[in-house]
Each structure stands twice: as C-alpha cells, then as structure tokens.
Amino acid sequence: MRIAQEEIFGPVLSILTVSSLKEAIWAANNSKYGLSSAIYTGNVGNAFKAIEKIDAGITYVNAPTIGAEVHLPFGGVKGTGNGFREAGADAVREFSEVKAVYIDYSGRLQKAQIDSE
C-alpha cells in the first residue's frame, strides 16, 4: 500500500497485519525510508532480533517513536534523513572542525629539532 511506502509526518496511524516477527521485520524494512522504528514485546530475544534486523536510525522497545532524544544520535538510514546523526555527541563531531594548537609561553625563540646539534 502507498501509506506503507511513504514517509508521513503527522497524526496518521496505519496498521499492517503480520503473522510472525520475521514478517514484521520484512514489512518494516520493505520501504525506502528508515528513520525510526518500534517494537512492543515481552520477549527480550525478539526485541534484540528486531534491533539488529530493522534498518532504522533508531529503534524503541516498548515505547512509541516519539522523535529525537537530545542526548542520543538521531537520524535515519536509506532514503530518510541527511546521512548523519543530528543530536548527541555525534552532532558535536558533525558540526565541529578539529584543530591542533601548540602555544609556547617561554618568550624565547625555539630552535628546530634539526638545529640542536
């Protein structure tokens, strides 16, 4: 169905009926998008299998896909997002440029190591 193939942001609920965890993972991955996913289960093994197999930038277990958590990396895979994680420590790295700096406070001109002989 079209609703299962588009990235919709809004008050929309679609329900797809599946008969197994394997089929649910296939349905979740059968999209060109992969921003956020969720699984509700009392079986921790199923939860970890879904975490491993679902192609999404974030997977919630027993919680709704409410959006970004400021302390966690947030972004999608496949055709969603912009290719990097926009929150958490990853965002600091993404939006920063590393620069090495050396400051000599001695007030004296230092000789190069090759001039020390």
C-alpha positions as CSV (number, residue, x, y, z in Angstrom):
1,M,0.0,0.0,0.0
2,R,1.1,3.6,-0.7
3,I,0.8,4.5,3.0
4,A,3.4,1.9,3.9
5,Q,5.8,3.3,1.3
6,E,5.9,7.0,2.1
7,E,7.4,8.9,5.0
8,I,4.5,10.6,6.6
9,F,4.9,13.1,9.4
10,G,1.6,13.8,11.1
11,P,-1.2,12.3,13.1
12,V,-1.6,9.2,11.0
13,L,-1.9,5.6,12.0
14,S,-1.5,2.7,9.7
15,I,-1.9,-0.9,10.8
16,L,-0.3,-3.8,8.9
17,T,-1.2,-7.3,9.9
18,V,1.7,-9.8,10.1
19,S,1.9,-13.3,11.4
20,S,5.5,-13.5,12.7
21,L,8.4,-11.5,13.9
22,K,10.3,-12.3,10.7
23,E,7.4,-11.0,8.6
24,A,7.2,-7.8,10.8
25,I,10.9,-7.1,10.2
26,W,10.4,-7.7,6.5
27,A,7.5,-5.2,6.5
28,A,9.5,-2.6,8.4
29,N,12.4,-3.0,6.0
30,N,10.3,-3.1,2.9
31,S,10.5,0.7,2.5
32,K,13.0,3.1,1.0
33,Y,12.9,5.0,4.3
34,G,14.3,4.2,7.8
35,L,14.1,7.0,10.3
36,S,12.5,5.4,13.4
37,S,11.0,2.1,14.5
38,A,9.4,0.5,17.5
39,I,8.7,-3.0,18.8
40,Y,6.3,-3.9,21.6
41,T,7.2,-7.3,23.1
42,G,7.7,-9.1,26.4
43,N,10.3,-11.3,24.8
44,V,13.8,-9.8,25.1
45,G,15.1,-12.1,22.4
46,N,12.6,-10.7,19.9
47,A,13.5,-7.2,21.0
48,F,17.2,-7.7,20.3
49,K,16.5,-9.5,17.0
50,A,14.4,-6.5,15.9
51,I,17.1,-4.1,17.0
52,E,19.6,-6.0,14.9
53,K,17.5,-6.6,11.8
54,I,15.4,-3.5,11.4
55,D,17.0,-0.9,9.1
56,A,16.2,2.3,11.0
57,G,18.3,5.1,12.6
58,I,16.6,4.4,16.0
59,T,14.6,1.6,17.4
60,Y,12.4,1.9,20.5
61,V,11.5,-1.1,22.6
62,N,8.1,-1.0,24.3
63,A,7.9,2.8,23.7
64,P,6.5,4.9,20.9
65,T,8.6,6.5,18.2
66,I,8.2,10.0,19.7
67,G,11.2,11.6,18.0
68,A,14.7,12.6,18.8
69,E,16.2,12.3,22.3
70,V,18.6,15.2,22.6
71,H,21.3,13.0,24.3
72,L,21.2,10.3,21.6
73,P,22.3,10.4,18.0
74,F,19.2,10.9,15.7
75,G,18.9,10.4,12.0
76,G,17.7,7.9,9.5
77,V,19.1,5.4,7.0
78,K,18.3,4.7,3.4
79,G,16.2,7.5,1.9
80,T,15.5,9.4,5.1
81,G,17.5,12.0,6.9
82,N,20.6,13.6,5.6
83,G,23.3,11.0,6.3
84,F,24.5,12.0,9.7
85,R,23.2,12.0,13.3
86,E,21.8,15.4,14.4
87,A,21.9,15.0,18.2
88,G,24.1,13.8,21.0
89,A,27.9,13.6,20.8
90,D,27.7,12.7,17.1
91,A,26.3,16.1,16.4
92,V,29.2,17.8,18.1
93,R,31.6,15.9,15.9
94,E,29.5,16.6,12.8
95,F,29.2,20.3,13.3
96,S,32.8,20.8,14.6
97,E,36.2,21.1,13.0
98,V,39.2,19.7,15.0
99,K,42.2,21.9,15.1
100,A,45.5,21.2,16.9
101,V,47.2,24.1,18.6
102,Y,50.7,24.5,20.2
103,I,51.5,27.5,22.2
104,D,55.0,28.3,23.6
105,Y,54.8,30.7,26.5
106,S,58.5,30.8,27.2
107,G,59.1,34.0,25.4
108,R,62.2,32.6,23.7
109,L,62.6,31.6,20.1
110,Q,62.8,27.8,20.0
111,K,65.3,26.1,17.7
112,A,64.1,23.4,15.4
113,Q,65.0,19.9,16.5
114,I,67.3,19.5,13.5
115,D,69.2,22.7,14.6
116,S,70.1,21.1,18.0
117,E,73.4,19.6,17.0
